[in-house]
């Protein structure tokens, strides 16, 4: 995958098999998952899944998310998750489902020496409030759902570029471009200097298209249409 732009690629994984399949790839820097992905993968026993996933990740960072909706339980779960492996990064949502800020949990876990990935960030106010509790030596991943920003009709590129500038005072903080929709997003994230991008296995399978000759790509597309017409027995009389 020499054509991949210079950016850390984290695989969004729903199964241990996906993690194991990409762990040996040098261009994959880490892994993330979340309750929605775990549900998709049929996970019902969190600890059993996590133990296998931590081993499968082969020392690469693995973000595991809490599943509570109150701050006290989130912190308890975060400390438990953080104790399961040295490569575990604990994912904490930016707020509860009622909109209560989870930043007290983030600060407490950071103070305990636990790696934190703050997730589901979508607004300027959320980024500003997070930066407000950080210290220059904090190691933290700031996951902004750029794909969902784009879904709302807003160009995420200038937004993410601005967040990079705002995070400059926290040198160990890493901005993560979450929920990309297309291969172009990987190029965009790299071009603005984003540190990490999460990529689903479906999108990873498209990475061979990077740098594809467009004339050849056109011919392949025409061939696909023609072959499908033949296969379907389509005729125009």
VENZI-V37924 format. One record per run of one state. SS is the DSSP state (@ for helix, = for strand, . for the rest). FROM is the first residue (numbers start at 1). TO is the last residue. If there is no record, write none. Layout:
# VENZI-V37924
SS/FROM/TO + SS/FROM/TO
This chain:
# VENZI-V37924
./1/7 + =/8/12 + ./13/15 + @/16/23 + ./24/27 + =/28/32 + ./33/34 + @/35/40 + ./41/45 + @/46/56 + ./57/60 + =/61/65 + ./66/70 + @/71/83 + ./84/87 + =/88/93 + ./94/94 + =/95/95 + ./96/100 + =/101/101 + ./102/102 + @/103/111 + ./112/115 + =/116/121 + ./122/123 + @/124/133 + ./134/139 + =/140/144 + ./145/145 + @/146/151 + ./152/155 + @/156/169 + ./170/172 + =/173/177 + ./178/182 + @/183/191 + ./192/195 + =/196/200 + @/201/204 + ./205/206 + @/207/209 + ./210/213 + @/214/232 + ./233/237
